[in-house]
Amino acid sequence: MFAFASLAGVAVYSGKTEVSTATFFACLIFNTIGALLPDIDQASNRLWDLIPGGESIGKALGVFMKHRGISHSFLGIFLIDKFSYWLVTNLFNENFVDVGLVYWSLVIGVISHIVADSLTEEGVPLLYPLKINFGLPPVKPWRIKTGGWFENLVVMPVTGLIAIYFVSLYLRR
């Protein structure tokens, strides 16, 4: 939800008013993929469900990678960014889909995931391999408990309302 709200917010302020149907759906799909990518180190990640034998690959990666490790850092963002650019530019035909918008939709998904995780008690290791976790706000007790009542009853509904607000602003254009 946070990734979609972020994408909708960027869409409103980007000034881009028309996209093809193919680009629109590709952006939604790749924004969702981007939102899931930082948790690639977990066997329970839904992306693994899309690949035959993916759960086994996820479990194997989990042995070598700590959750909220490299994939939640500046280095991870850089690596995901380079792979994503290669993937999107080789996957789509530029005559049918705006490759730049699809690429940025994925990147927005990745970054929004990491920002959302920074709001939790655990924070994120932005300077991996240094074992320092950063969070917003900087005072740990003020952060959100993952899966807790505040996240479920306040954060998610408010994020949904923000997404609806941005979509309505975009549609008014």
C-alpha positions in Angstrom: 0.0 0.0 0.0 2.9 2.4 0.8 4.5 1.7 -2.6 1.2 2.4 -4.4 0.6 5.6 -2.5 4.1 6.7 -3.3 3.7 5.9 -6.9 0.4 7.8 -7.0 2.0 10.8 -5.3 4.8 10.8 -7.8 2.3 10.5 -10.7 0.4 13.5 -9.4 3.5 15.7 -9.2 5.3 14.4 -12.3 3.1 16.4 -14.7 2.7 13.3 -16.9 -1.1 13.2 -17.8 -1.4 10.5 -20.3 -0.1 6.9 -20.4 -1.1 4.0 -22.4 -3.1 1.1 -20.9 -0.1 -1.2 -21.3 2.2 1.3 -19.5 -0.3 1.8 -16.7 -0.6 -1.9 -15.9 3.1 -2.5 -16.3 3.8 0.4 -13.9 1.3 -1.1 -11.3 2.9 -4.6 -11.6 6.5 -3.4 -11.5 5.7 -1.0 -8.6 4.4 -4.1 -6.7 7.5 -6.1 -7.7 9.7 -3.3 -6.5 7.9 -3.2 -3.2 8.6 -6.9 -2.7 12.2 -6.9 -3.9 13.9 -5.8 -0.7 12.4 -8.8 1.1 13.9 -11.2 -1.5 16.0 -12.7 1.4 12.9 -14.3 2.9 11.5 -17.6 1.6 8.0 -16.3 2.4 8.4 -13.5 -0.2 5.5 -13.7 -2.7 7.9 -13.2 -5.6 9.3 -16.7 -4.9 5.8 -18.1 -5.5 6.0 -16.9 -9.1 9.1 -19.0 -9.9 9.1 -22.8 -10.1 11.2 -23.9 -7.0 11.3 -20.3 -5.8 10.6 -21.2 -2.2 13.7 -23.4 -2.1 15.7 -20.6 -3.7 14.4 -18.2 -1.1 15.3 -20.6 1.7 18.8 -21.0 0.4 19.2 -17.2 0.1 17.9 -16.9 3.7 20.8 -19.0 4.8 23.4 -16.6 3.4 21.5 -13.3 3.8 20.1 -11.8 7.0 16.6 -10.3 6.7 16.9 -6.5 6.4 20.5 -6.9 5.3 22.1 -5.8 2.1 18.7 -5.5 0.3 17.7 -2.7 2.7 20.8 -0.6 2.2 22.2 2.0 -0.2 24.3 -0.8 -1.7 21.2 -3.0 -2.2 19.3 -0.1 -3.8 22.2 0.5 -6.2 22.4 -3.2 -7.1 18.6 -3.6 -7.5 18.6 -0.4 -9.5 21.2 -1.6 -12.0 19.4 -5.0 -12.4 16.0 -3.4 -12.7 17.1 -1.1 -15.4 18.6 -3.9 -17.4 15.5 -6.1 -16.8 12.9 -3.4 -17.8 14.8 -2.2 -20.8 15.3 -5.7 -22.1 11.8 -6.9 -21.2 9.6 -4.3 -22.9 9.3 -2.9 -26.4 9.6 0.9 -26.2 7.0 1.3 -29.0 4.3 -0.1 -26.7 5.3 0.7 -23.1 7.0 3.7 -21.7 10.1 1.9 -20.3 11.2 4.9 -18.3 7.9 5.0 -16.4 7.9 1.3 -15.7 11.5 1.4 -14.5 10.8 4.4 -12.1 7.7 2.6 -10.9 9.8 -0.3 -9.8 12.4 2.0 -8.2 9.7 3.9 -6.3 8.4 0.5 -5.0 11.9 -0.5 -3.7 12.6 2.9 -2.1 9.1 3.2 -0.5 9.6 -0.3 1.0 12.8 0.7 2.6 11.4 4.0 3.8 8.4 2.2 5.3 10.7 -0.3 7.0 12.7 2.6 8.5 9.5 3.6 10.3 9.6 0.3 12.3 11.3 -0.4 15.6 14.1 -2.4 13.8 14.9 0.2 11.3 17.1 -0.5 8.2 20.9 -0.9 7.7 21.4 1.8 5.1 25.2 1.7 5.4 25.5 -2.1 5.1 27.8 -3.9 5.9 28.1 -1.6 8.9 25.8 -3.0 11.5 24.0 0.3 12.2 20.3 0.5 11.7 18.6 3.8 10.9 15.0 4.6 11.6 12.5 7.4 11.5 11.9 9.0 13.9 15.4 8.6 15.3 14.0 7.7 18.8 13.3 4.0 18.6 10.4 3.8 21.1 8.5 6.2 18.8 8.6 3.9 15.8 6.0 1.4 14.7 5.9 -2.2 15.8 5.7 -4.4 12.7 2.3 -6.2 12.6 1.1 -4.3 15.7 -2.2 -2.7 16.3 -1.0 0.8 15.3 0.2 -0.4 12.0 -2.9 -2.4 11.2 -5.5 0.1 12.6 -3.9 3.5 11.8 -1.0 3.3 9.4 -2.5 1.1 6.8 -5.9 2.9 6.6 -4.2 6.3 6.5 -1.9 5.1 3.8 -4.9 3.8 1.8 -6.6 7.2 2.2 -3.5 9.0 1.0 -3.4 6.7 -2.0 -7.1 7.4 -2.8 -6.4 11.1 -2.4 -3.5 11.0 -4.9 -5.4 8.9 -7.4 -8.4 11.4 -7.2 -6.0 14.3 -7.7 -4.5 12.5 -10.7 -7.9 11.7 -12.2 -9.0 15.4 -11.9 -6.2 16.4 -14.3 
